[in-house]
Amino acid sequence: MLIGGGEFSFGETREVDEFLVRNIPSDRKTIAFLPTASGSAEYAIHLGNYFKEINASLETINVPIYRGRDSRRLKNLNHILSAGMIYVGGGVTNNLLDTLRESPAEIAMRDAAANGVVIAAIGAGAACFGVHTRDMHTPASARPALGWLAETVVETAFDPQNDAMLRRLMSLQDVSLGIGIPPKTAIAIRSDGSTTILGAGSIAVFRKP
């Protein structure tokens, strides 16, 4: 699930979050929250309280991956592999990619996804699942991302009146598809490639000829 942004505390992503909860495996009621992009442990506390309002049986664990060595710790990897949902928080793309890209933690996330675990990401976290994303430390520049979506780039907080960054990402040689996700909106991508759009906005999809 890639979420364009929105404040869960104001109910802006409620439809999306209820969908996520319905799809958590029934035998795994734990949410592993990755604060890597923001560096905030408090984010997990507030998100956990919020998800308990939707389903009181859910437990949210903050997985403290803030730097490279954290992504190798066995305790953190076990939290990722045993969860029913992994939630990648928003923040700064550079923070997330410097720490997670091609790390043991990312490999654990891929293994979890292959075993039916729900992967959710919001804002800058969601933007990192394509092959490239914006470099937040260098405006208008791009950097390699996690690459879960082949030949695809994702721009979150997307504004159709200002699509310059998405077009810039699409100009890169190994990109053929661009997805723009506005706030309060999300796209669920299943393992068979089928999708569901949720939330208040419309998703923009651009293909190269």
CYANA upper distance limits for C-alpha pairs under 8 A (distance plus 0.5 A):
  1 MET  CA     20 LEU  CA      8.45
  1 MET  CA    118 VAL  CA      8.28
  1 MET  CA    119 ILE  CA      6.68
  1 MET  CA    120 ALA  CA      5.06
  1 MET  CA    121 ALA  CA      6.78
  1 MET  CA    186 ALA  CA      7.16
  1 MET  CA    187 ILE  CA      6.20
  1 MET  CA    188 ALA  CA      4.83
  1 MET  CA    189 ILE  CA      6.74
  2 LEU  CA    120 ALA  CA      6.60
  2 LEU  CA    121 ALA  CA      5.75
  2 LEU  CA    122 ILE  CA      6.53
  2 LEU  CA    126 ALA  CA      5.58
  2 LEU  CA    127 ALA  CA      8.41
  2 LEU  CA    186 ALA  CA      5.93
  2 LEU  CA    187 ILE  CA      5.94
  2 LEU  CA    188 ALA  CA      7.01
  3 ILE  CA    120 ALA  CA      8.08
  3 ILE  CA    121 ALA  CA      6.57
  3 ILE  CA    122 ILE  CA      4.98
  3 ILE  CA    123 GLY  CA      6.75
  3 ILE  CA    126 ALA  CA      6.80
  3 ILE  CA    156 THR  CA      7.94
  3 ILE  CA    181 ILE  CA      7.57
  3 ILE  CA    183 PRO  CA      7.89
  3 ILE  CA    184 LYS  CA      7.81
  3 ILE  CA    185 THR  CA      6.43
  3 ILE  CA    186 ALA  CA      4.69
  3 ILE  CA    187 ILE  CA      7.19
  4 GLY  CA    122 ILE  CA      6.49
  4 GLY  CA    123 GLY  CA      5.70
  4 GLY  CA    126 ALA  CA      7.74
  4 GLY  CA    155 GLU  CA      8.40
  4 GLY  CA    156 THR  CA      4.98
  4 GLY  CA    157 ALA  CA      5.62
  4 GLY  CA    158 PHE  CA      7.68
  4 GLY  CA    181 ILE  CA      5.24
  4 GLY  CA    182 PRO  CA      5.45
  4 GLY  CA    183 PRO  CA      5.05
  4 GLY  CA    184 LYS  CA      6.86
  4 GLY  CA    185 THR  CA      6.11
  4 GLY  CA    186 ALA  CA      6.40
  5 GLY  CA     13 THR  CA      8.49
  5 GLY  CA    122 ILE  CA      6.12
  5 GLY  CA    123 GLY  CA      5.19
  5 GLY  CA    156 THR  CA      7.34
  5 GLY  CA    157 ALA  CA      6.37
  5 GLY  CA    182 PRO  CA      7.49
  5 GLY  CA    183 PRO  CA      4.76
  5 GLY  CA    184 LYS  CA      6.27
  5 GLY  CA    185 THR  CA      7.72
  6 GLY  CA     12 GLU  CA      6.00
  6 GLY  CA     13 THR  CA      6.61
  6 GLY  CA    183 PRO  CA      5.74
  6 GLY  CA    184 LYS  CA      5.51
  7 GLU  CA     11 GLY  CA      7.17
  7 GLU  CA     12 GLU  CA      5.96
  7 GLU  CA     13 THR  CA      7.29
  8 PHE  CA     12 GLU  CA      5.96
  8 PHE  CA     13 THR  CA      5.85
  8 PHE  CA     14 ARG  CA      7.18
  8 PHE  CA     47 LEU  CA      8.33
  8 PHE  CA     50 TYR  CA      8.18
  9 SER  CA     50 TYR  CA      7.74
 12 GLU  CA    184 LYS  CA      5.99
 13 THR  CA     17 ASP  CA      6.62
 13 THR  CA    184 LYS  CA      5.87
 13 THR  CA    185 THR  CA      7.79
 13 THR  CA    199 GLY  CA      7.38
 14 ARG  CA     18 GLU  CA      6.56
 15 GLU  CA     19 PHE  CA      6.82
 15 GLU  CA    198 LEU  CA      7.40
 15 GLU  CA    199 GLY  CA      6.61
 16 VAL  CA     20 LEU  CA      6.84
 16 VAL  CA    185 THR  CA      8.12
 16 VAL  CA    186 ALA  CA      7.30
 16 VAL  CA    198 LEU  CA      6.46
 16 VAL  CA    199 GLY  CA      6.81
 17 ASP  CA     21 VAL  CA      6.76
 17 ASP  CA     51 PHE  CA      8.38
 18 GLU  CA     22 ARG  CA      6.78
 18 GLU  CA     54 ILE  CA      7.32
 19 PHE  CA     23 ASN  CA      7.00
 20 LEU  CA     24 ILE  CA      7.00
 20 LEU  CA    118 VAL  CA      7.92
 20 LEU  CA    120 ALA  CA      8.39
 21 VAL  CA     54 ILE  CA      8.23
 21 VAL  CA     55 ASN  CA      8.04
 23 ASN  CA    118 VAL  CA      7.64
 24 ILE  CA     28 ARG  CA      7.63
 24 ILE  CA     29 LYS  CA      7.57
 24 ILE  CA     84 GLY  CA      5.96
 24 ILE  CA     85 MET  CA      6.70
 24 ILE  CA    117 VAL  CA      7.55
 24 ILE  CA    118 VAL  CA      6.71
 25 PRO  CA     29 LYS  CA      7.72
 25 PRO  CA     84 GLY  CA      6.21
 25 PRO  CA    116 GLY  CA      7.92
 25 PRO  CA    117 VAL  CA      7.56
 27 ASP  CA     84 GLY  CA      8.35
 28 ARG  CA     82 SER  CA      7.95
 28 ARG  CA     83 ALA  CA      6.57
 28 ARG  CA     84 GLY  CA      5.09
 29 LYS  CA     57 SER  CA      7.28
 29 LYS  CA     58 LEU  CA      5.60
 29 LYS  CA     59 GLU  CA      6.98
 29 LYS  CA     83 ALA  CA      7.64
 29 LYS  CA     84 GLY  CA      6.19
 29 LYS  CA     85 MET  CA      8.49
 30 THR  CA     58 LEU  CA      6.28
 30 THR  CA     59 GLU  CA      5.37
 30 THR  CA     60 THR  CA      6.28
 30 THR  CA     61 ILE  CA      7.73
 30 THR  CA     82 SER  CA      8.37
 30 THR  CA     83 ALA  CA      5.47
 30 THR  CA     84 GLY  CA      5.89
 30 THR  CA     85 MET  CA      7.14
 31 ILE  CA     58 LEU  CA      7.66
 31 ILE  CA     59 GLU  CA      6.58
 31 ILE  CA     60 THR  CA      5.04
 31 ILE  CA     61 ILE  CA      6.61
 31 ILE  CA     83 ALA  CA      6.16
 31 ILE  CA     84 GLY  CA      6.52
 31 ILE  CA     85 MET  CA      5.29
 31 ILE  CA     86 ILE  CA      6.25
 31 ILE  CA     87 TYR  CA      7.38
 32 ALA  CA     60 THR  CA      6.47
 32 ALA  CA     61 ILE  CA      5.55
 32 ALA  CA     62 ASN  CA      6.70
 32 ALA  CA     63 VAL  CA      6.72
 32 ALA  CA     79 HIS  CA      6.92
 32 ALA  CA     80 ILE  CA      6.50
 32 ALA  CA     83 ALA  CA      6.33
 32 ALA  CA     84 GLY  CA      8.35
 32 ALA  CA     85 MET  CA      6.72
 32 ALA  CA     86 ILE  CA      5.23
 32 ALA  CA     87 TYR  CA      6.62
 33 PHE  CA     44 ALA  CA      6.64
 33 PHE  CA     60 THR  CA      7.26
 33 PHE  CA     61 ILE  CA      6.45
 33 PHE  CA     62 ASN  CA      5.46
 33 PHE  CA     63 VAL  CA      6.24
 33 PHE  CA     86 ILE  CA      6.42
 33 PHE  CA     87 TYR  CA      5.30
 33 PHE  CA     88 VAL  CA      6.58
 33 PHE  CA     89 GLY  CA      7.64
 34 LEU  CA     62 ASN  CA      6.93
 34 LEU  CA     63 VAL  CA      5.92
 34 LEU  CA     64 PRO  CA      7.41
 34 LEU  CA     65 ILE  CA      7.12
 34 LEU  CA     86 ILE  CA      7.92
 34 LEU  CA     87 TYR  CA      6.66
 34 LEU  CA     88 VAL  CA      5.43
 34 LEU  CA     89 GLY  CA      6.58
 35 PRO  CA     39 GLY  CA      5.86
 35 PRO  CA     40 SER  CA      6.31
 35 PRO  CA     41 ALA  CA      6.91
 35 PRO  CA     43 TYR  CA      7.69
 35 PRO  CA     44 ALA  CA      7.86
 35 PRO  CA     62 ASN  CA      7.75
 35 PRO  CA     63 VAL  CA      7.71
 35 PRO  CA     64 PRO  CA      7.35
 35 PRO  CA     65 ILE  CA      7.32
 35 PRO  CA     66 TYR  CA      7.65
 35 PRO  CA     88 VAL  CA      7.27
 35 PRO  CA     89 GLY  CA      6.09
 35 PRO  CA     90 GLY  CA      8.29
 36 THR  CA     40 SER  CA      8.39
 36 THR  CA     64 PRO  CA      8.14
 36 THR  CA     65 ILE  CA      6.15
 36 THR  CA     66 TYR  CA      5.52
 36 THR  CA     67 ARG  CA      8.29
 36 THR  CA     88 VAL  CA      8.22
 36 THR  CA     89 GLY  CA      7.78
 36 THR  CA     95 ASN  CA      6.97
 36 THR  CA     96 LEU  CA      5.75
 36 THR  CA     99 THR  CA      7.91
 37 ALA  CA     88 VAL  CA      8.46
 37 ALA  CA     89 GLY  CA      6.92
 37 ALA  CA     90 GLY  CA      6.18
 37 ALA  CA     91 GLY  CA      5.02
 37 ALA  CA     92 VAL  CA      5.50
 37 ALA  CA     93 THR  CA      6.73
 37 ALA  CA     94 ASN  CA      8.05
 37 ALA  CA     95 ASN  CA      5.58
 37 ALA  CA     96 LEU  CA      5.06
 37 ALA  CA    124 ALA  CA      7.82
 37 ALA  CA    125 GLY  CA      7.10
 38 SER  CA     89 GLY  CA      7.62
 38 SER  CA     90 GLY  CA      6.69
 38 SER  CA     91 GLY  CA      4.75
 38 SER  CA     92 VAL  CA      6.77
 38 SER  CA     95 ASN  CA      7.98
 39 GLY  CA     66 TYR  CA      6.61
 40 SER  CA     44 ALA  CA      8.32
 41 ALA  CA     45 ILE  CA      7.72
 41 ALA  CA     62 ASN  CA      7.14
 41 ALA  CA     64 PRO  CA      8.00
 42 GLU  CA     46 HIS  CA      7.00
 43 TYR  CA     47 LEU  CA      6.63
 44 ALA  CA     48 GLY  CA      6.29
 44 ALA  CA     60 THR  CA      7.46
 44 ALA  CA     61 ILE  CA      7.58
 44 ALA  CA     62 ASN  CA      6.04
 45 ILE  CA     49 ASN  CA      6.80
 45 ILE  CA     60 THR  CA      8.16
 45 ILE  CA     62 ASN  CA      8.29
 46 HIS  CA     50 TYR  CA      6.74
 47 LEU  CA     51 PHE  CA      6.71
 47 LEU  CA     60 THR  CA      8.21
 48 GLY  CA     52 LYS  CA      6.75
 48 GLY  CA     58 LEU  CA      8.44
 48 GLY  CA     59 GLU  CA      7.20
 48 GLY  CA     60 THR  CA      5.40
 48 GLY  CA     61 ILE  CA      8.34
 49 ASN  CA     53 GLU  CA      7.16
 50 TYR  CA     54 ILE  CA      7.53
 51 PHE  CA     55 ASN  CA      6.71
 51 PHE  CA     56 ALA  CA      8.05
 51 PHE  CA     58 LEU  CA      7.36
 52 LYS  CA     56 ALA  CA      4.80
 52 LYS  CA     57 SER  CA      7.31
 52 LYS  CA     58 LEU  CA      6.33
 52 LYS  CA     59 GLU  CA      7.97
 61 ILE  CA     79 HIS  CA      8.37
 63 VAL  CA     76 ASN  CA      6.35
 63 VAL  CA     79 HIS  CA      7.44
 63 VAL  CA     80 ILE  CA      8.30
 64 PRO  CA     70 ASP  CA      7.39
 64 PRO  CA     76 ASN  CA      7.67
 65 ILE  CA     70 ASP  CA      5.27
 65 ILE  CA     71 SER  CA      6.17
 65 ILE  CA     76 ASN  CA      7.94
 65 ILE  CA     99 THR  CA      8.25
 66 TYR  CA     70 ASP  CA      6.81
 66 TYR  CA     71 SER  CA      8.40
 66 TYR  CA     99 THR  CA      7.43
 67 ARG  CA     71 SER  CA      7.44
 67 ARG  CA     98 ASP  CA      8.39
 67 ARG  CA     99 THR  CA      5.76
 68 GLY  CA     72 ARG  CA      7.69
 68 GLY  CA     98 ASP  CA      8.06
 68 GLY  CA     99 THR  CA      5.32
 68 GLY  CA    100 LEU  CA      7.74
 68 GLY  CA    103 SER  CA      8.32
 69 ARG  CA     73 ARG  CA      7.32
 70 ASP  CA     76 ASN  CA      7.83
 71 SER  CA     76 ASN  CA      7.58
 71 SER  CA     77 LEU  CA      7.97
 71 SER  CA     99 THR  CA      7.48
 71 SER  CA    100 LEU  CA      7.13
 71 SER  CA    103 SER  CA      6.82
 71 SER  CA    104 PRO  CA      6.55
 71 SER  CA    105 ALA  CA      5.45
 71 SER  CA    106 GLU  CA      8.49
 72 ARG  CA     76 ASN  CA      8.08
 72 ARG  CA     77 LEU  CA      7.74
 72 ARG  CA    103 SER  CA      7.78
 72 ARG  CA    104 PRO  CA      6.11
 72 ARG  CA    105 ALA  CA      7.00
 73 ARG  CA     77 LEU  CA      6.93
 74 LEU  CA     78 ASN  CA      6.58
 75 LYS  CA     79 HIS  CA      6.84
 76 ASN  CA     80 ILE  CA      6.93
 76 ASN  CA    105 ALA  CA      8.15
 77 LEU  CA     81 LEU  CA      6.71
 77 LEU  CA    104 PRO  CA      8.04
 77 LEU  CA    105 ALA  CA      6.37
 77 LEU  CA    108 ALA  CA      6.79
 78 ASN  CA     82 SER  CA      6.47
 79 HIS  CA     83 ALA  CA      6.67
 80 ILE  CA     86 ILE  CA      7.21
 80 ILE  CA    105 ALA  CA      8.17
 80 ILE  CA    108 ALA  CA      7.07
 80 ILE  CA    109 MET  CA      6.98
 80 ILE  CA    112 ALA  CA      7.71
 81 LEU  CA    108 ALA  CA      6.71
 81 LEU  CA    109 MET  CA      7.60
 81 LEU  CA    111 ASP  CA      7.97
 81 LEU  CA    112 ALA  CA      5.93
 82 SER  CA    112 ALA  CA      8.46
 83 ALA  CA    117 VAL  CA      7.57
 84 GLY  CA    117 VAL  CA      5.65
 84 GLY  CA    118 VAL  CA      6.86
 85 MET  CA    117 VAL  CA      5.98
 85 MET  CA    118 VAL  CA      5.00
 85 MET  CA    119 ILE  CA      6.31
 85 MET  CA    120 ALA  CA      7.81
 86 ILE  CA    109 MET  CA      8.22
 86 ILE  CA    117 VAL  CA      7.79
 86 ILE  CA    118 VAL  CA      6.74
 86 ILE  CA    119 ILE  CA      5.44
 86 ILE  CA    120 ALA  CA      6.65
 87 TYR  CA    119 ILE  CA      6.62
 87 TYR  CA    120 ALA  CA      5.23
 87 TYR  CA    121 ALA  CA      6.12
 88 VAL  CA    119 ILE  CA      8.30
 88 VAL  CA    120 ALA  CA      6.61
 88 VAL  CA    121 ALA  CA      4.95
 88 VAL  CA    122 ILE  CA      7.09
 88 VAL  CA    125 GLY  CA      6.23
 88 VAL  CA    126 ALA  CA      8.07
 89 GLY  CA    121 ALA  CA      6.50
 89 GLY  CA    122 ILE  CA      6.21
 89 GLY  CA    123 GLY  CA      7.94
 89 GLY  CA    124 ALA  CA      8.28
 89 GLY  CA    125 GLY  CA      6.24
 90 GLY  CA    121 ALA  CA      7.88
 90 GLY  CA    122 ILE  CA      5.87
 90 GLY  CA    123 GLY  CA      5.38
 90 GLY  CA    124 ALA  CA      5.37
 90 GLY  CA    125 GLY  CA      5.39
 90 GLY  CA    126 ALA  CA      8.11
 91 GLY  CA     95 ASN  CA      8.45
 91 GLY  CA    123 GLY  CA      7.66
 91 GLY  CA    124 ALA  CA      6.06
 91 GLY  CA    125 GLY  CA      7.48
 92 VAL  CA     96 LEU  CA      7.25
 92 VAL  CA    124 ALA  CA      6.32
 92 VAL  CA    125 GLY  CA      8.20
 92 VAL  CA    136 MET  CA      7.05
 93 THR  CA     97 LEU  CA      6.64
 93 THR  CA    124 ALA  CA      5.83
 93 THR  CA    125 GLY  CA      7.04
 93 THR  CA    127 ALA  CA      8.01
 93 THR  CA    128 CYS  CA      7.08
 93 THR  CA    133 THR  CA      8.13
 93 THR  CA    134 ARG  CA      7.87
 93 THR  CA    135 ASP  CA      7.29
 93 THR  CA    136 MET  CA      6.90
 94 ASN  CA     98 ASP  CA      6.34
 94 ASN  CA    135 ASP  CA      6.90
 94 ASN  CA    136 MET  CA      6.94
 94 ASN  CA    137 HIS  CA      7.76
 95 ASN  CA     99 THR  CA      6.89
 96 LEU  CA    100 LEU  CA      6.27
 96 LEU  CA    101 ARG  CA      8.07
 96 LEU  CA    125 GLY  CA      7.71
 97 LEU  CA    101 ARG  CA      5.46
 97 LEU  CA    128 CYS  CA      7.93
 97 LEU  CA    145 ALA  CA      7.10
 97 LEU  CA    146 LEU  CA      7.81
 99 THR  CA    103 SER  CA      7.86
100 LEU  CA    104 PRO  CA      8.43
100 LEU  CA    105 ALA  CA      6.92
100 LEU  CA    106 GLU  CA      6.25
101 ARG  CA    106 GLU  CA      6.91
101 ARG  CA    145 ALA  CA      7.66
101 ARG  CA    146 LEU  CA      6.22
102 GLU  CA    106 GLU  CA      6.54
102 GLU  CA    107 ILE  CA      7.45
102 GLU  CA    146 LEU  CA      7.99
103 SER  CA    107 ILE  CA      6.90
104 PRO  CA    108 ALA  CA      6.62
105 ALA  CA    109 MET  CA      6.74
106 GLU  CA    110 ARG  CA      6.80
107 ILE  CA    111 ASP  CA      6.74
108 ALA  CA    112 ALA  CA      6.55
109 MET  CA    113 ALA  CA      6.65
109 MET  CA    119 ILE  CA      8.48
110 ARG  CA    114 ALA  CA      6.76
111 ASP  CA    115 ASN  CA      6.92
112 ALA  CA    116 GLY  CA      7.12
112 ALA  CA    117 VAL  CA      5.85
113 ALA  CA    117 VAL  CA      5.32
113 ALA  CA    118 VAL  CA      6.95
113 ALA  CA    119 ILE  CA      7.12
120 ALA  CA    126 ALA  CA      8.26
121 ALA  CA    125 GLY  CA      5.78
121 ALA  CA    126 ALA  CA      5.05
122 ILE  CA    126 ALA  CA      5.34
122 ILE  CA    127 ALA  CA      8.37
123 GLY  CA    127 ALA  CA      6.92
123 GLY  CA    156 THR  CA      6.08
123 GLY  CA    157 ALA  CA      7.22
124 ALA  CA    128 CYS  CA      7.11
124 ALA  CA    156 THR  CA      7.39
125 GLY  CA    129 PHE  CA      8.10
126 ALA  CA    154 VAL  CA      7.96
126 ALA  CA    156 THR  CA      7.59
127 ALA  CA    133 THR  CA      6.64
127 ALA  CA    153 VAL  CA      8.07
127 ALA  CA    154 VAL  CA      5.50
127 ALA  CA    155 GLU  CA      6.08
127 ALA  CA    156 THR  CA      6.36
128 CYS  CA    132 HIS  CA      7.57
128 CYS  CA    133 THR  CA      6.35
128 CYS  CA    145 ALA  CA      5.62
128 CYS  CA    146 LEU  CA      6.26
128 CYS  CA    147 GLY  CA      8.20
128 CYS  CA    154 VAL  CA      7.85
129 PHE  CA    145 ALA  CA      6.87
129 PHE  CA    146 LEU  CA      5.62
129 PHE  CA    147 GLY  CA      6.08
129 PHE  CA    148 TRP  CA      5.76
129 PHE  CA    149 LEU  CA      6.76
129 PHE  CA    153 VAL  CA      8.23
129 PHE  CA    154 VAL  CA      7.70
130 GLY  CA    145 ALA  CA      6.53
130 GLY  CA    146 LEU  CA      6.73
130 GLY  CA    147 GLY  CA      5.25
130 GLY  CA    148 TRP  CA      6.39
130 GLY  CA    149 LEU  CA      5.44
130 GLY  CA    150 ALA  CA      7.35
130 GLY  CA    151 GLU  CA      7.91
130 GLY  CA    152 THR  CA      5.66
130 GLY  CA    153 VAL  CA      4.98
130 GLY  CA    154 VAL  CA      6.23
131 VAL  CA    144 PRO  CA      6.44
131 VAL  CA    145 ALA  CA      5.47
131 VAL  CA    146 LEU  CA      6.60
131 VAL  CA    147 GLY  CA      4.52
131 VAL  CA    148 TRP  CA      7.65
131 VAL  CA    149 LEU  CA      7.15
131 VAL  CA    150 ALA  CA      6.98
131 VAL  CA    151 GLU  CA      6.78
131 VAL  CA    152 THR  CA      6.44
131 VAL  CA    153 VAL  CA      6.40
131 VAL  CA    175 VAL  CA      8.09
132 HIS  CA    142 ALA  CA      6.89
132 HIS  CA    143 ARG  CA      6.00
132 HIS  CA    144 PRO  CA      4.89
132 HIS  CA    145 ALA  CA      5.02
132 HIS  CA    146 LEU  CA      8.13
132 HIS  CA    147 GLY  CA      7.75
132 HIS  CA    152 THR  CA      8.33
132 HIS  CA    153 VAL  CA      6.32
132 HIS  CA    154 VAL  CA      8.49
132 HIS  CA    169 LEU  CA      7.47
133 THR  CA    142 ALA  CA      5.95
133 THR  CA    143 ARG  CA      6.18
133 THR  CA    144 PRO  CA      6.99
133 THR  CA    145 ALA  CA      6.29
133 THR  CA    153 VAL  CA      7.09
133 THR  CA    154 VAL  CA      7.45
133 THR  CA    155 GLU  CA      7.94
133 THR  CA    169 LEU  CA      7.52
134 ARG  CA    139 PRO  CA      8.25
134 ARG  CA    140 ALA  CA      7.43
134 ARG  CA    141 SER  CA      6.38
134 ARG  CA    142 ALA  CA      4.90
134 ARG  CA    143 ARG  CA      6.76
134 ARG  CA    165 MET  CA      8.01
134 ARG  CA    169 LEU  CA      8.12
135 ASP  CA    139 PRO  CA      7.07
135 ASP  CA    140 ALA  CA      7.79
135 ASP  CA    141 SER  CA      5.86
135 ASP  CA    142 ALA  CA      5.44
135 ASP  CA    143 ARG  CA      6.22
136 MET  CA    141 SER  CA      8.42
140 ALA  CA    165 MET  CA      7.07
140 ALA  CA    168 ARG  CA      8.34
142 ALA  CA    169 LEU  CA      7.32
149 LEU  CA    153 VAL  CA      8.18
151 GLU  CA    174 ASP  CA      6.25
151 GLU  CA    175 VAL  CA      4.87
151 GLU  CA    176 SER  CA      5.88
151 GLU  CA    177 LEU  CA      6.80
152 THR  CA    175 VAL  CA      6.05
152 THR  CA    176 SER  CA      6.68
152 THR  CA    177 LEU  CA      5.19
152 THR  CA    178 GLY  CA      6.15
152 THR  CA    179 ILE  CA      7.97
153 VAL  CA    166 LEU  CA      8.15
153 VAL  CA    169 LEU  CA      7.14
153 VAL  CA    170 MET  CA      7.46
153 VAL  CA    175 VAL  CA      7.43
153 VAL  CA    177 LEU  CA      6.98
153 VAL  CA    178 GLY  CA      5.45
153 VAL  CA    179 ILE  CA      6.77
154 VAL  CA    166 LEU  CA      8.01
154 VAL  CA    178 GLY  CA      6.51
154 VAL  CA    179 ILE  CA      5.37
154 VAL  CA    180 GLY  CA      6.51
154 VAL  CA    181 ILE  CA      8.01
155 GLU  CA    165 MET  CA      8.20
155 GLU  CA    166 LEU  CA      6.47
155 GLU  CA    178 GLY  CA      8.25
155 GLU  CA    179 ILE  CA      6.77
155 GLU  CA    180 GLY  CA      5.37
155 GLU  CA    181 ILE  CA      6.75
156 THR  CA    180 GLY  CA      6.54
156 THR  CA    181 ILE  CA      5.38
156 THR  CA    182 PRO  CA      6.46
156 THR  CA    183 PRO  CA      7.79
157 ALA  CA    180 GLY  CA      8.31
157 ALA  CA    181 ILE  CA      6.62
157 ALA  CA    182 PRO  CA      5.01
157 ALA  CA    183 PRO  CA      5.54
158 PHE  CA    162 ASN  CA      8.35
158 PHE  CA    163 ASP  CA      7.81
158 PHE  CA    180 GLY  CA      5.78
158 PHE  CA    181 ILE  CA      5.69
158 PHE  CA    182 PRO  CA      4.77
158 PHE  CA    183 PRO  CA      7.60
159 ASP  CA    163 ASP  CA      6.90
159 ASP  CA    180 GLY  CA      8.41
159 ASP  CA    182 PRO  CA      6.84
160 PRO  CA    204 ALA  CA      8.33
163 ASP  CA    167 ARG  CA      6.76
164 ALA  CA    168 ARG  CA      6.61
165 MET  CA    169 LEU  CA      6.69
166 LEU  CA    170 MET  CA      6.66
166 LEU  CA    178 GLY  CA      7.27
166 LEU  CA    179 ILE  CA      8.42
166 LEU  CA    180 GLY  CA      7.72
167 ARG  CA    171 SER  CA      6.77
167 ARG  CA    178 GLY  CA      8.43
168 ARG  CA    172 LEU  CA      7.76
169 LEU  CA    175 VAL  CA      8.18
169 LEU  CA    178 GLY  CA      8.38
170 MET  CA    175 VAL  CA      6.13
170 MET  CA    176 SER  CA      7.30
170 MET  CA    177 LEU  CA      7.51
170 MET  CA    178 GLY  CA      6.69
170 MET  CA    208 LYS  CA      8.46
171 SER  CA    175 VAL  CA      7.67
176 SER  CA    207 ARG  CA      6.29
176 SER  CA    208 LYS  CA      5.78
177 LEU  CA    205 VAL  CA      7.65
177 LEU  CA    206 PHE  CA      6.24
177 LEU  CA    207 ARG  CA      5.19
177 LEU  CA    208 LYS  CA      7.10
178 GLY  CA    205 VAL  CA      6.14
178 GLY  CA    206 PHE  CA      5.47
178 GLY  CA    207 ARG  CA      6.95
179 ILE  CA    203 ILE  CA      7.57
179 ILE  CA    204 ALA  CA      6.26
179 ILE  CA    205 VAL  CA      5.19
179 ILE  CA    206 PHE  CA      7.05
180 GLY  CA    203 ILE  CA      6.26
180 GLY  CA    204 ALA  CA      5.38
180 GLY  CA    205 VAL  CA      6.87
181 ILE  CA    185 THR  CA      6.92
181 ILE  CA    186 ALA  CA      7.12
181 ILE  CA    187 ILE  CA      8.39
181 ILE  CA    202 SER  CA      7.94
181 ILE  CA    203 ILE  CA      5.61
181 ILE  CA    204 ALA  CA      7.24
182 PRO  CA    186 ALA  CA      8.47
182 PRO  CA    201 GLY  CA      6.84
182 PRO  CA    202 SER  CA      7.68
182 PRO  CA    203 ILE  CA      7.28
183 PRO  CA    201 GLY  CA      7.83
184 LYS  CA    199 GLY  CA      6.08
184 LYS  CA    200 ALA  CA      6.21
184 LYS  CA    201 GLY  CA      7.15
185 THR  CA    197 ILE  CA      7.97
185 THR  CA    198 LEU  CA      6.24
185 THR  CA    199 GLY  CA      4.75
185 THR  CA    200 ALA  CA      6.12
185 THR  CA    201 GLY  CA      5.86
185 THR  CA    202 SER  CA      7.69
185 THR  CA    203 ILE  CA      8.07
186 ALA  CA    197 ILE  CA      6.41
186 ALA  CA    198 LEU  CA      5.75
186 ALA  CA    199 GLY  CA      6.72
186 ALA  CA    203 ILE  CA      8.42
187 ILE  CA    195 THR  CA      7.13
187 ILE  CA    196 THR  CA      6.22
187 ILE  CA    197 ILE  CA      5.17
187 ILE  CA    198 LEU  CA      6.79
187 ILE  CA    203 ILE  CA      8.45
188 ALA  CA    195 THR  CA      5.84
188 ALA  CA    196 THR  CA      5.57
188 ALA  CA    197 ILE  CA      6.92
188 ALA  CA    198 LEU  CA      8.30
189 ILE  CA    193 GLY  CA      6.62
189 ILE  CA    194 SER  CA      6.50
189 ILE  CA    195 THR  CA      5.14
189 ILE  CA    196 THR  CA      7.37
190 ARG  CA    194 SER  CA      5.99
190 ARG  CA    195 THR  CA      6.69
197 ILE  CA    203 ILE  CA      8.22
